Every structure is written in structure tokens, then in C-alpha cells.
Amino acid sequence: MNIQTGIDIIEVTRIQDAIEKQGEKFLQKVYTGYEIEYCNNTGKMKYQHYAARFAAKEAIFKAISSKLPAHEDNILNKIEIQNKQDGKPVANLEKLDLKDVISMDLSLSHLEEYAIASFTILFGDGGQSPYLGELGTVVSHPI
């Protein structure tokens, strides 16, 4: 098994400036339709949500870059940050066709001026780990 992690922090004003100056061109290059709709419906915190998703995409890229083909294009737009019903953010990486992903976890946070994201992904070695139970849940193992 192989654990990869990535973290990123960004100033909210950098994303706000990019959106205000480049508009749809920037949004379509970086975000999916789902993400644009979600962020635009968050009210006065819209730019914090855009920044948190940008940080998440950067953190995810840092964690998975060694697993991507060298010619992979439009990577940020192929990473989609969704929310479960309880509000927890999750990464949808289906468009990247990563192989042997066992588990992943994403955490986002933002203040007025900064957004941060942390991402961890567990890749298998091609076979089922003896330390994983059903649905990829980790079971205790002897140390």
C-alpha cells in the first residue's frame, strides 16, 4: 500500500481577483458546473468557497501527481469537490481514472482571508490488503 498526502493554502483575494478579472474563462478552466453552482449559492462567502475548492484541487494534485500520465491536461477541472448530505467535502476523481484507490479523505477550512485543504489518499498494491475490511474500512492490525 502507498499513502500519499497533499496540503495547500491560498489567499481568498487571489481567487476573487482571478474570477473578477477573467470571469467565465477562469471558472470553466478550474471548476466544474457543480462547483460553480454550489459556490455561487453560498451567499456572501462565495469567494471563500471557491478558494477552498481551489486549495483542495491543488492539495489533491500534490498527492496524486506521481500517478498521473505526463500528458494529462486540464487536471484541475477533472477534480470535482462535492459535499455529502452532512456537508463533509469529498473528492470525485472519476475523470482521472486512477487505479487501485482504496480510500481517500479531504478536509477544507476557510477564514475571511485564507482557505486551506488537506488530502490523503491510500493506493493499494494491486491486491486486497489483509488490514482492510469491507468497503475499505481499516481494521486494527498487530504492531
Order of alpha helices (4+ residues) and beta strands (2+ residues): beta-alpha-alpha-alpha-alpha-alpha-beta-beta-beta-beta
